[in-house]
């Protein structure tokens, strides 16, 4: 190429080596550089260029190295399909040790990436497995094996699915009082009680529904009495009944001799807590006639009721007193009488639970 100096007298093909001259922090900036060219005998030339350079700021953390193994070279992505987001990714054909890395400008190949196999290492310590836990899993569940810890000291735990076995032999009968469904609330069962559902939702001892207690008033407790026609009432017996732990009704049987005259009738009433105004729970119906006649006792209710009704029921914990009274119902001309001969009052308490 012609220039103001005329035609060149020689043409050199130069290989230039560029060096950076480090500048320490705080030094004044270096503004000089050098460039040396040396001609070789073969007609070529070598060049050396020295430039000042400075330490820059720390750059951002680069992407993590990723190497993908593909079956053949045809499976390595083409450059046109890769972007800057793929920077740092590498691909290696299975069985080969050359890796091609993507640099955003193209692929850069690195041979012998894996390297040759080294000599065998020393024999390590034997691993020691310690028994861990054995967990029973639900039937049908897959068994599990879990090894925890760091070699050579590790723990082995296993999970075993349940497998139904053959039915076992019938065991001995357990005591009722040992059942989790039983509760006596601190009061043990006594003779004659039965097991039933209690108010706390558990089974426990209770008085049986058919419980029956009986009181008997003998003939000696009845009076011998003669009454004027103007005397319409005469108390025969008074019977206190202590409080009971169960609800009940009264039933009566027995009788007493009453002497009537023609046109007269004497009944016997059994009332609760008051001889004249108490609740009428028993009755003996007298007969119109002359002479001694027995008046029989029976239970009585002025109100109809069915099983489960509370009519006539004495609640638990309630003491009562029964009054048995002879009453002149009709006839006011002649007197009347009662006697104890073979008289008797049988009082039955029938559970209403």
C-alpha positions as CSV (number, residue, x, y, z in Angstrom):
1,X,0.0,0.0,0.0
2,X,1.5,3.4,-1.1
3,X,2.0,6.1,1.5
4,X,3.8,9.4,1.8
5,X,6.9,7.3,2.5
6,X,6.7,5.4,-0.8
7,X,6.5,1.7,-1.2
8,X,7.3,-0.6,1.8
9,X,10.7,-2.2,1.6
10,X,9.6,-5.3,3.6
11,X,6.4,-6.9,4.9
12,X,6.3,-8.7,8.3
13,X,3.7,-11.1,9.6
14,X,3.7,-10.3,13.3
15,X,2.5,-12.4,16.3
16,X,2.0,-10.0,19.1
17,X,2.0,-11.0,22.8
18,X,0.1,-8.6,25.0
19,X,1.1,-8.1,28.7
20,X,-0.7,-6.1,31.3
21,X,1.4,-4.1,33.7
22,X,-0.3,-4.2,37.1
23,X,-0.9,-1.0,38.9
24,X,-1.1,-1.1,42.7
25,X,-3.9,0.8,44.4
26,X,-3.0,4.4,45.2
27,X,-0.3,4.7,42.5
28,X,-0.6,7.5,40.0
29,X,-2.0,6.3,36.7
30,X,0.6,5.0,34.3
31,X,0.2,6.5,30.9
32,X,3.1,4.9,29.1
33,X,3.0,1.6,27.2
34,X,5.5,-0.2,25.1
35,X,5.4,-2.1,21.8
36,X,8.4,-4.1,20.6
37,X,8.8,-5.9,17.3
38,X,11.6,-8.3,16.5
39,X,12.3,-9.8,13.1
40,X,13.1,-13.5,12.9
41,X,15.4,-15.0,10.4
42,X,12.6,-17.0,8.8
43,X,11.0,-13.7,7.7
44,X,8.5,-13.7,10.5
45,X,8.4,-11.3,13.4
46,X,7.4,-11.3,17.1
47,X,5.9,-8.4,18.9
48,X,5.4,-7.5,22.6
49,X,2.8,-5.0,23.7
50,X,2.7,-3.8,27.3
51,X,-0.4,-1.9,28.6
52,X,-1.2,-0.7,32.1
53,X,-4.3,-2.4,33.7
54,X,-6.2,-1.8,37.0
55,X,-8.1,-4.1,39.3
56,X,-11.8,-3.7,38.8
57,X,-14.8,-4.3,41.1
58,X,-15.7,-7.8,42.0
59,X,-18.1,-9.1,39.4
60,X,-21.5,-10.9,39.9
61,X,-21.5,-14.6,40.8
62,X,-21.6,-16.6,37.6
63,X,-24.1,-19.4,37.0
64,X,-23.6,-22.8,38.4
65,X,-21.8,-25.3,36.3
66,X,-24.2,-27.8,34.6
67,X,-23.0,-30.7,32.5
68,X,-25.5,-32.8,30.6
69,X,-24.7,-36.3,29.3
70,X,-26.3,-37.1,25.9
71,X,-26.3,-40.4,23.9
72,X,-24.8,-38.9,20.7
73,X,-23.3,-35.7,19.4
74,X,-26.5,-35.1,17.5
75,X,-28.3,-34.6,20.8
76,X,-26.2,-31.5,21.7
77,X,-28.3,-28.4,21.1
78,X,-27.5,-26.2,18.1
79,X,-26.1,-22.7,18.7
80,X,-29.1,-21.1,17.3
81,X,-31.3,-22.6,20.0
82,X,-29.1,-21.4,22.9
83,X,-29.2,-17.9,24.5
84,X,-27.2,-16.1,27.2
85,X,-29.4,-17.9,29.8
86,X,-27.6,-21.1,28.8
87,X,-24.2,-19.6,29.6
88,X,-22.0,-22.1,31.5
89,X,-23.9,-25.2,30.5
90,X,-21.9,-28.1,29.0
91,X,-22.7,-31.2,27.1
92,X,-20.8,-34.5,27.0
93,X,-21.5,-37.5,24.8
94,X,-21.8,-40.7,26.9
95,X,-18.6,-42.7,27.0
96,X,-16.4,-39.7,26.0
97,X,-14.5,-37.2,28.2
98,X,-14.7,-34.0,26.0
99,X,-17.2,-31.4,27.2
100,X,-18.5,-28.6,25.0
101,X,-19.4,-25.4,27.1
102,X,-21.7,-22.7,25.8
103,X,-20.1,-19.2,26.1
104,X,-22.9,-17.1,24.6
105,X,-20.6,-16.6,21.6
106,X,-20.2,-20.3,20.7
107,X,-19.1,-23.6,22.1
108,X,-15.7,-24.0,23.8
109,X,-14.5,-27.6,23.9
110,X,-12.4,-29.0,26.8
111,X,-10.8,-32.4,26.3
112,X,-10.0,-34.9,29.0
113,X,-12.6,-33.3,31.3
114,X,-13.2,-36.5,33.2
115,X,-9.5,-37.6,33.3
116,X,-8.2,-41.1,33.5
117,X,-9.0,-43.5,36.3
118,X,-6.7,-43.1,39.3
119,X,-5.2,-45.9,41.4
120,X,-7.5,-47.7,43.8
121,X,-7.8,-45.9,47.2
122,X,-7.2,-47.4,50.6
123,X,-9.8,-49.7,52.1
124,X,-12.2,-47.7,54.2
125,X,-13.5,-48.7,57.7
126,X,-16.3,-51.3,57.8
127,X,-19.7,-49.7,58.2
128,X,-21.5,-50.5,61.5
129,X,-25.3,-50.7,61.4
130,X,-27.1,-50.2,64.7
131,X,-30.6,-51.5,65.2
132,X,-33.1,-48.6,65.2
133,X,-36.9,-48.9,65.5
134,X,-39.3,-51.4,64.1
135,X,-42.7,-49.9,63.2
136,X,-45.8,-52.0,62.5
137,X,-47.5,-50.5,59.4
138,X,-51.1,-50.9,58.3
139,X,-52.1,-54.1,56.5
140,X,-51.3,-53.7,52.7
141,X,-48.7,-51.0,53.3
142,X,-45.4,-51.3,51.5
143,X,-42.5,-52.2,53.8
144,X,-40.0,-49.4,54.5
145,X,-36.2,-49.3,55.2
146,X,-34.6,-46.2,56.6
147,X,-30.8,-45.8,57.1
148,X,-29.8,-42.7,59.0
149,X,-26.5,-41.3,60.2
150,X,-23.0,-41.0,58.6
151,X,-20.8,-44.0,57.7
152,X,-19.2,-45.9,59.3
153,X,-21.8,-45.5,62.1
154,X,-25.4,-45.7,60.9
155,X,-28.8,-46.8,62.2
156,X,-31.2,-49.1,60.4
157,X,-35.0,-48.7,61.0
158,X,-37.6,-50.8,59.3
159,X,-41.4,-50.7,58.8
160,X,-43.3,-54.0,58.6
161,X,-46.9,-54.2,57.3
162,X,-49.3,-56.0,59.5
163,X,-50.2,-59.5,58.4
164,X,-53.3,-61.1,60.1
165,X,-52.4,-64.2,62.0
166,X,-54.6,-67.2,62.8
167,X,-57.2,-66.6,65.5
168,X,-55.9,-67.2,68.9
169,X,-57.4,-69.4,71.6
170,X,-60.2,-68.0,73.6
171,X,-58.9,-66.3,76.7
172,X,-60.3,-66.4,80.2
173,X,-63.4,-64.4,80.9
174,X,-62.5,-61.0,82.4
175,X,-64.1,-59.6,85.6
176,X,-67.0,-57.2,84.9
177,X,-65.6,-54.7,87.4
178,X,-62.3,-54.6,85.3
179,X,-64.0,-53.5,82.2
180,X,-63.4,-49.9,80.9
181,X,-67.2,-49.6,80.4
182,X,-67.9,-50.3,84.1
183,X,-68.1,-47.6,86.9
184,X,-69.5,-48.0,90.4
185,X,-68.7,-44.3,91.3
186,X,-66.8,-45.5,94.3
187,X,-69.7,-47.6,95.7
188,X,-69.1,-51.3,95.2
189,X,-72.0,-53.5,94.1
190,X,-74.0,-55.3,96.8
191,X,-75.9,-58.5,96.8
192,X,-79.1,-58.3,94.8
193,X,-78.0,-55.4,92.6
194,X,-77.9,-55.8,88.8
195,X,-75.7,-54.2,86.1
196,X,-77.3,-51.5,84.0
197,X,-76.5,-48.3,82.1
198,X,-76.1,-45.5,84.6
199,X,-76.4,-41.7,84.1
200,X,-72.7,-41.3,83.5
201,X,-72.9,-43.4,80.3
202,X,-71.1,-46.4,81.9
203,X,-72.5,-49.7,83.2
204,X,-72.7,-50.1,87.0
205,X,-74.6,-51.6,89.9
206,X,-78.2,-50.5,90.3
207,X,-81.2,-51.8,92.1
208,X,-83.1,-54.2,89.8
209,X,-86.2,-52.9,88.1
210,X,-88.3,-55.7,89.6
211,X,-87.1,-55.0,93.2
212,X,-89.7,-55.7,95.8
213,X,-89.6,-54.8,99.5
214,X,-92.4,-55.7,101.8
215,X,-93.6,-54.4,105.2
216,X,-96.2,-56.4,107.3
217,X,-98.4,-55.0,110.0
218,X,-99.6,-57.9,112.2
219,X,-102.9,-58.3,114.0
220,X,-101.5,-57.1,117.3
221,X,-100.8,-53.6,115.8
222,X,-104.5,-53.2,114.9
223,X,-107.0,-51.8,117.5
224,X,-110.3,-53.1,118.9
225,X,-112.7,-50.2,118.7
226,X,-116.4,-49.5,119.0
227,X,-117.6,-46.3,117.5
228,X,-120.8,-44.2,117.7
229,X,-122.6,-43.3,114.5
230,X,-121.5,-39.7,114.9
231,X,-117.8,-40.8,114.8
232,X,-117.0,-41.2,111.1
233,X,-113.2,-41.9,111.2
234,X,-110.9,-44.1,113.3
235,X,-107.2,-44.5,112.7
236,X,-106.2,-48.2,112.6
237,X,-102.4,-48.1,112.0
238,X,-99.6,-45.7,111.1
239,X,-96.5,-47.0,109.2
240,X,-93.3,-45.0,108.6
241,X,-91.5,-45.9,105.4
242,X,-87.8,-44.7,105.3
243,X,-86.3,-43.1,102.2
244,X,-85.3,-45.6,99.4
245,X,-82.6,-45.2,96.8
246,X,-85.0,-46.1,94.0
247,X,-88.4,-44.8,92.9
248,X,-91.4,-47.0,93.7
249,X,-95.2,-47.3,94.0
250,X,-97.2,-49.0,96.8
251,X,-99.2,-52.2,96.5
252,X,-101.4,-53.5,99.4
253,X,-103.0,-56.7,100.5
254,X,-104.6,-58.0,103.7
255,X,-107.7,-56.9,105.5
256,X,-109.5,-56.1,108.8
257,X,-112.9,-57.1,110.3
258,X,-115.5,-54.3,110.4
259,X,-119.0,-54.7,112.1
260,X,-121.8,-53.0,110.2
261,X,-125.5,-52.6,110.7
262,X,-128.1,-52.7,108.0
263,X,-127.9,-49.6,105.9
264,X,-124.3,-48.8,107.0
265,X,-121.0,-49.1,105.1
266,X,-117.5,-48.7,106.5
267,X,-114.5,-48.4,104.1
268,X,-110.7,-48.4,104.9
269,X,-108.5,-45.7,103.4
270,X,-104.6,-45.7,103.1
271,X,-103.2,-42.2,102.7
272,X,-99.7,-40.7,102.5
273,X,-98.4,-38.3,105.2
274,X,-101.9,-37.1,106.3
275,X,-104.7,-39.3,107.6
276,X,-107.5,-37.2,106.1
277,X,-106.1,-35.1,103.3
278,X,-103.0,-37.1,102.1
279,X,-102.8,-38.7,98.7
280,X,-105.1,-41.8,98.6
281,X,-103.0,-44.8,97.5
282,X,-104.9,-47.7,99.0
283,X,-108.6,-48.6,99.7
284,X,-110.7,-51.3,101.3
285,X,-114.3,-51.3,100.0
286,X,-116.8,-52.0,102.8
287,X,-120.0,-54.0,102.4
288,X,-123.6,-52.9,103.3
289,X,-124.8,-55.5,105.7
290,X,-125.2,-56.6,109.2
291,X,-122.5,-58.3,111.4
292,X,-118.8,-58.7,111.1
293,X,-117.4,-58.7,107.6
294,X,-113.7,-58.5,106.4
295,X,-112.7,-55.4,104.4
296,X,-109.9,-56.3,102.0
297,X,-107.0,-53.9,101.1
298,X,-105.8,-53.1,97.6
299,X,-103.8,-50.4,95.8
300,X,-105.8,-47.4,94.5
301,X,-105.2,-44.5,92.0
302,X,-107.6,-41.7,91.1
303,X,-105.6,-41.2,87.8
304,X,-104.9,-43.5,84.9
305,X,-101.2,-44.2,84.1
306,X,-99.1,-46.4,81.9
307,X,-95.5,-47.8,82.2
308,X,-93.1,-44.9,82.4
309,X,-95.6,-42.5,84.1
310,X,-94.7,-40.7,87.3
311,X,-98.2,-40.8,88.7
312,X,-98.1,-42.2,92.3
313,X,-94.3,-42.7,92.2
314,X,-92.4,-42.0,95.4
315,X,-89.0,-40.4,94.3
316,X,-85.7,-41.8,95.6
317,X,-84.6,-40.3,98.9
318,X,-88.1,-39.5,100.0
319,X,-89.4,-40.8,103.4
320,X,-93.2,-41.2,103.8
321,X,-95.7,-42.2,106.4
322,X,-98.8,-44.3,105.6
323,X,-102.0,-43.9,107.6
324,X,-104.7,-46.7,107.5
325,X,-108.0,-45.2,108.6
326,X,-111.5,-46.7,108.9
327,X,-114.2,-44.4,107.5
328,X,-118.0,-44.5,107.9
329,X,-119.3,-43.9,104.4
330,X,-123.1,-44.3,104.9
331,X,-125.5,-44.9,107.8
332,X,-125.8,-42.6,110.7
333,X,-128.3,-44.2,113.1
334,X,-126.3,-47.0,114.7
335,X,-122.7,-47.4,115.8
336,X,-120.0,-49.5,114.1
337,X,-116.8,-51.4,115.2
338,X,-113.4,-52.9,114.2
339,X,-111.4,-55.7,115.7
340,X,-107.8,-57.0,115.4
341,X,-108.7,-60.7,115.0
342,X,-106.7,-62.0,112.0
343,X,-106.3,-58.4,110.8
344,X,-103.2,-57.7,108.6
345,X,-101.7,-55.0,106.3
346,X,-99.1,-56.1,103.8
347,X,-97.3,-53.1,102.2
348,X,-95.2,-53.9,99.0
349,X,-92.8,-51.4,97.4
350,X,-92.6,-52.0,93.7
351,X,-89.8,-50.3,91.8
352,X,-90.9,-47.8,89.2
353,X,-87.4,-47.3,87.7
